[in-house]
Amino acid sequence: MSVICVIGTGYVGLVTGTCLADMGNQVTCVDIVAEKIEKLKKGILPIYEPGLEEMVHRNYQAGRLHFTTSYSEGLAASDFIFIAVNTPTGNGQGGADMRYVESAARSIAEELDHYAIIINKSTVPVGSGDVVSRVIHNNLKRSDITFAVVSNPEFLREGSALLDFQQPDRIVLGSSDPEAAYTVARLYMPLRAPIVTTDLYTAEMIKYASNAFLATKISFINEIAQICERLGADVKEVAVGMGYDKRIGHAFLNAGLGYGGSCFPKDVRALAHMADEAGLHPQLLHAVMEINHDQRRLVISKLTSILGSLRGTTIGVLGLAFKPNTDDMREAPAVDIIRWITSQGAHVRVYDPVASETGREALVREGVRLDSVTFCENAYSVAEQTDALVIVTEWNEFKSLNMQHVRSLMHRPVLIDGRNIYDGSEMHRLGFIYRAMGRGTGPAPTILPAGDSTALPALQPTLDLNIGD
């Protein structure tokens, strides 16, 4: 058993601390936000992650997991001190904001009274291990205290973070102190995962390079989707055919509205910024970001190509979170899409299984007027009297809706499938004017007349399988 302190109770810190406690260690999670710590002590989590609430409760009750605002209490007798604070984009040019990391390092130095290994779990720019080491060294209260710094980047996917921690593809450790890296490796030995040990800079780069590569796969398949749509091919079948090639694989080849969340957007920007700062020209990274931004605009193009002006229409939006099984709204496509729709004079009806509250907050931050948005209790309520329905997040419950009933509730039967979760032929059979991402364009779009739905029967000849998926 090891004594561990985790600084930060956000997504990475809370998952890391809880899973380490579940492995039998004594873990204290420290956060300077008193309200968050008090809620955690009562079992109220600041994030939604499947299975995490139960694991927090179990380990807290067992006395292995503790929460405090006190660095002194958290660091007492700790063998390992994880820094897991936020590193948002900070300077307007894409660079990571290191204020929280440096603040945590200073606070550690002020309370540290014994040897410990400081582990960077936050996603930090290359060279940040040196920064943390320097900040701690310059702020130590006692000159006889020694420490080591190890980079241990996280690779947790929101929605499956517990599985990713407990069954990782690999564990990356970087340090200028091989003995410290080996000591941290022993902490992870029970997971029986491959362990990559390297220097600090390389470990920090592995994190950025990994996320940038996955983001590139997403933007690549989305660009292919646009080509497929123009030429009449089906990007879903293209991705299947590509994925059987072992050099490519099926993962991250789902065309849709692009990536979002706390990692990919921030990390690609930060890596591009690091390259710019080094005097390089990261053309591919800039293209990845541009394609990702443009992808969500396609929803508006598809809506206007069918409906014409959106002014006075009601658009249903299914999904707010950037991906299923999370309530995270950071860089969520839904925010941009709803902002653009409402800015054109439309009203939005929206539903998300878990992200209604975080979604509401995100829309307010982005200046969306909430009097233009109705938050609904379920997907069927969203569909009522809408002129179009847009699938933004691929929650499983949306995949099993009674679409015939959905069609009967709508004013006009326009379905924009931003995540390609439905079968196009079936949607056409049910009477939808169906548009997906990269699944063929069919004939020129028909502008649906506004007003009385009695105009719809005249459109039925266009609702056949020749439209394409």
C-alpha positions as MATLAB code, in Angstrom:
seq = 'MSVICVIGTGYVGLVTGTCLADMGNQVTCVDIVAEKIEKLKKGILPIYEPGLEEMVHRNYQAGRLHFTTSYSEGLAASDFIFIAVNTPTGNGQGGADMRYVESAARSIAEELDHYAIIINKSTVPVGSGDVVSRVIHNNLKRSDITFAVVSNPEFLREGSALLDFQQPDRIVLGSSDPEAAYTVARLYMPLRAPIVTTDLYTAEMIKYASNAFLATKISFINEIAQICERLGADVKEVAVGMGYDKRIGHAFLNAGLGYGGSCFPKDVRALAHMADEAGLHPQLLHAVMEINHDQRRLVISKLTSILGSLRGTTIGVLGLAFKPNTDDMREAPAVDIIRWITSQGAHVRVYDPVASETGREALVREGVRLDSVTFCENAYSVAEQTDALVIVTEWNEFKSLNMQHVRSLMHRPVLIDGRNIYDGSEMHRLGFIYRAMGRGTGPAPTILPAGDSTALPALQPTLDLNIGD';
ca = [
       0.000    0.000    0.000;
       1.199    3.509   -0.870;
       0.168    6.864    0.545;
      -0.873    9.124   -2.315;
      -1.973   12.739   -2.694;
      -3.829   13.912   -5.799;
      -4.013   17.667   -6.403;
      -7.211   18.525   -8.266;
     -10.619   16.861   -8.235;
     -11.599   17.516  -11.808;
     -12.044   14.781  -14.365;
      -8.486   13.429  -14.329;
      -7.812   13.960  -10.643;
     -11.002   12.399   -9.346;
     -10.787    9.356  -11.608;
      -7.087    8.874  -10.850;
      -7.477    9.237   -7.094;
     -10.521    6.990   -6.910;
      -8.984    4.224   -9.012;
      -5.730    4.316   -7.034;
      -7.757    4.022   -3.818;
      -9.673    1.116   -5.327;
      -6.296   -0.616   -5.821;
      -5.830   -0.563   -2.037;
      -3.825    2.650   -1.593;
      -4.504    5.449    0.879;
      -5.449    8.464   -1.269;
      -6.193   12.048   -0.321;
      -7.603   14.340   -3.007;
      -6.920   18.041   -2.515;
      -8.854   20.889   -4.128;
      -8.876   24.581   -3.253;
     -12.613   24.863   -4.026;
     -14.212   24.232   -0.634;
     -17.716   23.738   -2.040;
     -16.514   20.946   -4.326;
     -14.759   19.158   -1.443;
     -17.818   19.391    0.802;
     -20.015   17.937   -1.918;
     -17.556   15.104   -2.533;
     -17.653   14.228    1.159;
     -21.424   13.943    0.778;
     -21.083   11.770   -2.319;
     -22.015   14.522   -4.802;
     -19.648   14.423   -7.788;
     -18.709   17.455   -9.925;
     -18.723   15.355  -13.116;
     -20.751   12.566  -14.667;
     -18.823    9.399  -15.463;
     -20.449    5.937  -15.550;
     -19.527    3.903  -12.467;
     -17.498    6.642  -10.791;
     -20.069    7.692   -8.195;
     -20.380    4.155   -6.854;
     -16.588    3.703   -6.754;
     -16.084    7.010   -4.929;
     -18.718    6.072   -2.366;
     -17.272    2.580   -1.816;
     -13.703    3.760   -1.253;
     -14.729    6.748    0.846;
     -16.763    4.492    3.115;
     -13.835    2.067    3.318;
     -11.545    4.851    4.509;
      -9.175    4.627    1.554;
     -10.306    7.830   -0.158;
     -10.275   11.247    1.511;
     -11.062   14.797    0.423;
      -9.629   18.032    1.801;
      -8.766   21.636    0.952;
      -5.563   21.415    3.014;
      -2.260   20.804    1.248;
      -0.681   20.060    4.612;
      -3.205   17.312    5.294;
      -2.969   15.934    1.781;
       0.823   15.822    1.615;
       1.360   14.318    5.068;
       3.413   11.122    4.644;
       2.555   10.937    0.924;
       4.939    8.851   -1.172;
       3.459   10.112   -4.439;
       1.951   13.526   -5.217;
      -0.034   13.718   -8.448;
      -0.651   17.117  -10.031;
      -3.937   16.767  -11.915;
      -5.183   20.320  -12.353;
      -6.662   21.959  -15.426;
      -4.443   23.350  -18.203;
      -6.865   25.300  -20.425;
      -5.921   27.222  -23.527;
      -4.638   30.452  -22.076;
      -2.812   32.966  -24.227;
      -5.210   33.408  -27.128;
      -2.761   31.696  -29.492;
      -3.341   28.099  -28.407;
      -0.724   27.721  -25.681;
      -1.615   25.888  -22.464;
      -2.277   27.979  -19.374;
       0.166   26.738  -16.725;
      -1.047   28.951  -13.868;
      -2.834   26.161  -12.026;
       0.085   23.755  -12.387;
       2.567   26.336  -11.119;
       0.260   27.284   -8.255;
      -0.044   23.631   -7.241;
       3.736   23.239   -7.408;
       4.267   26.278   -5.148;
       1.726   24.993   -2.634;
       3.408   21.583   -2.623;
       6.794   23.187   -1.986;
       5.466   25.228    0.921;
       4.167   22.134    2.740;
       6.592   19.393    1.692;
       8.622   18.082    4.645;
       9.852   14.731    3.312;
      11.069   13.097    0.099;
       8.279   12.506   -2.410;
       7.826   11.864   -6.095;
       5.890   14.629   -7.852;
       3.933   13.203  -10.784;
       2.644   15.438  -13.572;
      -0.718   13.954  -14.577;
      -2.027   17.174  -16.130;
      -1.544   17.596  -19.855;
       1.333   20.051  -19.978;
       3.585   21.467  -22.727;
       6.929   19.872  -23.424;
       9.376   21.183  -20.848;
       6.807   21.533  -18.067;
       8.550   18.934  -15.930;
      11.465   21.340  -15.686;
       9.080   24.166  -14.787;
       7.495   22.163  -11.963;
      10.911   21.113  -10.667;
      12.154   24.715  -10.691;
       9.037   26.114   -8.975;
       9.195   23.517   -6.207;
      12.940   23.936   -5.721;
      12.642   27.724   -5.497;
       9.818   27.597   -2.931;
      10.883   24.813   -0.573;
      10.866   25.915    3.074;
      13.665   23.511    3.977;
      16.877   23.134    1.996;
      17.350   19.495    3.062;
      14.157   18.288    1.357;
      14.615   16.391   -1.900;
      12.112   15.291   -4.508;
      11.823   13.841   -8.010;
       9.543   14.798  -10.893;
       7.951   12.198  -13.180;
       5.734   12.819  -16.203;
       2.809   10.364  -16.318;
       0.335   11.579  -18.962;
      -3.243   10.357  -18.808;
      -5.100    8.649  -21.655;
      -8.619    8.541  -20.230;
     -11.644    8.675  -22.503;
     -14.670   10.369  -21.026;
     -17.451    7.832  -20.748;
     -15.067    4.901  -20.246;
     -12.489    6.417  -17.917;
     -12.630    3.713  -15.246;
     -11.996    0.980  -17.803;
      -9.201    3.018  -19.379;
      -7.485    3.462  -16.022;
      -7.899   -0.152  -14.941;
      -7.076   -1.685  -18.332;
      -4.750    0.821  -20.026;
      -3.163    0.253  -23.427;
       0.101    1.508  -21.927;
       1.492    3.554  -19.069;
       3.973    6.279  -20.004;
       6.559    7.470  -17.464;
       9.230   10.072  -18.136;
      11.881   11.350  -15.774;
      15.512   12.385  -15.486;
      15.599   10.154  -12.394;
      15.354    6.496  -13.508;
      14.863    5.253   -9.941;
      11.873    7.564   -9.448;
      10.318    6.367  -12.719;
      10.842    2.752  -11.629;
       9.179    3.481   -8.269;
       6.122    4.911  -10.021;
       6.113    1.893  -12.340;
       5.811   -0.375   -9.282;
       2.722    1.582   -8.250;
       1.094    0.586  -11.552;
       2.326   -3.031  -11.602;
      -1.053   -4.480  -10.457;
      -2.602   -3.243  -13.710;
      -0.315   -5.576  -15.723;
      -0.037   -3.065  -18.571;
       2.918   -2.270  -20.851;
       5.032    0.473  -19.272;
       7.006    2.900  -21.449;
       9.825    4.666  -19.598;
      11.598    7.578  -21.225;
      12.791   11.119  -20.546;
      10.532   13.955  -19.411;
      10.278   15.736  -22.766;
       9.448   12.580  -24.699;
       6.767   11.499  -22.239;
       5.125   14.917  -22.472;
       5.250   14.769  -26.274;
       3.728   11.262  -26.390;
       0.524   12.652  -24.901;
       0.203   15.495  -27.414;
       1.226   13.376  -30.388;
      -1.295   10.661  -29.470;
      -4.231   13.045  -29.198;
      -3.210   14.950  -32.320;
      -3.041   11.709  -34.307;
      -6.519   10.625  -33.183;
      -7.903   14.085  -33.975;
      -6.281   13.812  -37.401;
      -8.075   10.505  -38.058;
     -11.384   12.161  -37.201;
     -10.781   15.157  -39.434;
      -9.530   12.888  -42.211;
     -12.682   10.767  -42.281;
     -14.824   13.909  -42.094;
     -13.086   15.331  -45.143;
     -13.578   11.996  -46.907;
     -17.246   12.201  -45.875;
     -17.677   15.492  -47.710;
     -16.112   13.990  -50.827;
     -18.326   10.897  -50.506;
     -21.422   13.028  -50.180;
     -20.584   14.993  -53.292;
     -19.775   11.893  -55.348;
     -22.581    9.671  -54.072;
     -20.522    7.229  -52.009;
     -21.317    6.074  -48.452;
     -18.651    7.064  -45.951;
     -19.802    4.457  -43.413;
     -19.059    1.684  -45.889;
     -15.825    3.390  -46.903;
     -14.725    3.443  -43.249;
     -15.574   -0.231  -42.831;
     -13.539   -1.114  -45.879;
     -10.621    1.010  -44.691;
     -10.691   -0.314  -41.159;
      -9.964   -3.906  -42.072;
      -6.494   -2.771  -43.074;
      -4.422   -3.435  -39.943;
      -2.330   -0.376  -40.678;
      -5.452    1.802  -40.382;
      -7.921    0.140  -38.000;
     -11.583    0.945  -37.429;
     -11.218    3.247  -34.407;
     -11.894    6.986  -34.871;
     -13.228    6.562  -38.400;
     -16.809    7.574  -37.618;
     -17.758   10.569  -39.724;
     -19.884   13.126  -37.961;
     -19.693   16.577  -36.432;
     -16.054   16.412  -35.439;
     -14.257   16.118  -32.128;
     -14.875   18.131  -28.991;
     -14.280   17.786  -25.262;
     -11.474   18.809  -22.978;
      -8.552   17.078  -24.715;
      -8.452   16.969  -28.512;
      -9.259   20.642  -29.265;
      -6.966   21.976  -26.556;
      -4.112   19.565  -27.209;
      -4.036   20.023  -30.978;
      -4.001   23.807  -30.505;
      -1.255   23.536  -27.900;
       0.903   21.268  -30.082;
       0.491   23.602  -33.049;
       1.421   26.512  -30.797;
       4.547   24.717  -29.582;
       5.545   24.076  -33.193;
       4.920   27.711  -34.116;
       6.989   28.852  -31.149;
       9.802   26.574  -32.326;
       9.789   28.291  -35.728;
       8.007   25.456  -37.547;
       4.900   25.482  -39.723;
       2.533   22.705  -38.587;
       0.387   22.631  -41.720;
      -1.331   19.329  -40.951;
      -2.348   20.367  -37.431;
      -3.847   23.620  -38.693;
      -5.771   21.704  -41.364;
      -7.096   19.271  -38.743;
      -8.463   22.165  -36.690;
      -9.966   23.929  -39.711;
     -11.753   20.803  -40.952;
     -13.102   20.123  -37.474;
     -14.515   23.632  -37.149;
     -16.087   23.558  -40.591;
     -17.711   20.156  -40.047;
     -20.320   21.375  -37.597;
     -21.299   24.177  -40.008;
     -22.565   21.501  -42.377;
     -25.642   21.105  -40.171;
     -26.675   24.667  -40.944;
     -25.994   24.163  -44.663;
     -28.153   21.038  -44.721;
     -30.967   22.740  -42.839;
     -31.047   25.799  -45.086;
     -30.733   23.731  -48.267;
     -34.003   21.995  -47.350;
     -35.934   24.598  -45.361;
     -34.636   27.793  -46.898;
     -34.624   30.550  -44.274;
     -34.619   29.315  -40.687;
     -36.375   32.421  -39.375;
     -39.565   31.466  -37.598;
     -38.819   27.745  -37.676;
     -38.496   25.376  -34.731;
     -35.502   23.056  -34.796;
     -35.156   20.059  -32.487;
     -31.687   19.130  -31.225;
     -31.007   15.723  -29.701;
     -27.862   15.783  -27.591;
     -25.784   18.482  -25.948;
     -22.690   16.773  -24.517;
     -19.735   16.463  -26.860;
     -20.019   12.650  -26.687;
     -22.230   10.042  -24.983;
     -21.807    8.987  -21.335;
     -20.607   12.381  -20.158;
     -22.066   15.760  -19.287;
     -18.970   17.584  -20.570;
     -19.836   20.580  -22.742;
     -16.292   21.755  -23.435;
     -15.932   22.390  -27.187;
     -19.247   20.572  -27.756;
     -20.544   20.934  -31.344;
     -24.051   21.481  -29.964;
     -23.093   24.897  -28.594;
     -22.000   26.261  -31.970;
     -24.917   24.648  -33.767;
     -27.528   26.044  -31.382;
     -25.904   29.479  -31.426;
     -25.930   29.569  -35.224;
     -29.524   28.304  -35.458;
     -30.900   30.807  -32.965;
     -28.917   33.649  -34.542;
     -30.910   33.037  -37.739;
     -34.211   33.572  -35.945;
     -35.154   29.967  -35.195;
     -36.313   28.495  -31.906;
     -34.570   25.377  -30.589;
     -36.034   22.491  -28.615;
     -33.325   20.348  -27.026;
     -32.838   17.263  -24.865;
     -29.802   15.467  -23.438;
     -29.983   12.552  -20.975;
     -27.412   13.997  -18.542;
     -26.061   17.310  -19.858;
     -29.073   19.614  -19.593;
     -27.634   21.636  -16.704;
     -24.074   21.844  -18.020;
     -25.517   22.521  -21.458;
     -27.606   25.393  -20.185;
     -24.520   26.906  -18.535;
     -22.450   26.485  -21.702;
     -25.069   28.186  -23.871;
     -25.253   31.127  -21.485;
     -21.457   31.476  -21.545;
     -21.558   31.614  -25.340;
     -24.202   34.333  -25.358;
     -27.158   32.222  -26.517;
     -30.462   33.722  -25.400;
     -32.273   31.044  -23.442;
     -35.653   32.466  -24.428;
     -34.828   30.972  -27.846;
     -34.208   27.518  -26.347;
     -36.639   25.091  -24.737;
     -35.157   22.293  -22.632;
     -37.309   19.181  -22.933;
     -37.707   16.105  -20.737;
     -37.291   13.514  -23.480;
     -36.591   13.052  -27.172;
     -40.244   12.791  -28.179;
     -41.018   16.130  -26.552;
     -38.209   17.665  -28.611;
     -39.809   16.451  -31.835;
     -43.211   18.058  -31.218;
     -44.092   20.509  -34.009;
     -40.501   20.885  -35.171;
     -39.560   21.782  -38.711;
     -36.406   19.670  -38.486;
     -34.666   17.360  -36.044;
     -30.868   17.306  -35.678;
     -28.943   14.437  -34.065;
     -25.889   15.954  -32.357;
     -24.829   13.361  -29.740;
     -25.069    9.626  -30.393;
     -26.641    8.557  -27.106;
     -27.847    4.954  -27.236;
     -31.396    5.949  -26.352;
     -31.585    7.978  -29.564;
     -30.689    4.882  -31.594;
     -33.763    3.022  -30.342;
     -36.423    5.720  -30.662;
     -39.744    4.890  -32.298;
     -38.989    6.936  -35.381;
     -42.456    6.467  -36.842;
     -43.829    8.168  -33.734;
     -41.157   10.857  -33.980;
     -42.231   11.508  -37.578;
     -45.874   11.846  -36.516;
     -44.971   14.486  -33.926;
     -43.029   16.725  -36.306;
     -44.429   19.611  -38.318;
     -42.081   18.927  -41.210;
     -40.231   15.609  -41.575;
     -36.642   16.813  -41.902;
     -34.030   14.687  -40.140;
     -30.379   15.752  -40.076;
     -28.341   12.838  -38.730;
     -25.114   14.457  -37.561;
     -23.780   11.148  -36.220;
     -24.964    8.680  -38.893;
     -26.840    6.547  -36.364;
     -29.849    5.724  -38.536;
     -30.368    3.638  -41.633;
     -31.108    6.022  -44.463;
     -33.340    3.635  -46.405;
     -35.518    3.058  -43.359;
     -35.771    6.769  -42.639;
     -36.883    7.446  -46.221;
     -39.434    4.643  -45.957;
     -40.870    6.283  -42.842;
     -41.299    9.542  -44.730;
     -38.346   11.558  -43.533;
     -36.320   13.862  -45.700;
     -33.091   12.438  -44.373;
     -29.615   13.899  -44.608;
     -26.568   12.312  -42.983;
     -22.848   13.027  -43.014;
     -21.071   11.767  -46.105;
     -23.657    9.275  -47.260;
     -24.577   10.540  -50.710;
     -26.476   13.625  -51.778;
     -29.178   12.252  -54.053;
     -31.093   14.753  -56.205;
     -31.003   18.497  -55.624;
     -32.556   19.398  -52.250;
     -36.184   20.414  -52.172;
     -37.141   23.609  -50.346;
     -40.026   22.664  -48.085;
     -42.773   25.256  -47.903;
     -43.412   26.868  -44.529;
     -46.818   26.807  -42.930;
     -49.541   24.223  -43.228;
     -48.361   20.607  -43.284;
     -51.002   19.841  -45.934;
     -48.295   20.843  -48.411;
     -46.291   17.764  -47.479;
     -48.046   15.111  -49.616;
     -46.876   16.858  -52.765;
     -43.317   16.197  -51.622;
     -43.758   12.450  -51.267;
     -42.252   11.562  -54.680;
     -38.918   12.873  -53.420;
     -39.024   10.618  -50.362;
     -37.834    7.438  -52.004;
     -34.686    5.383  -51.934;
     -33.197    7.291  -54.831;
     -32.459   10.216  -52.558;
     -29.544    8.234  -51.136;
     -28.333    7.891  -47.592;
];
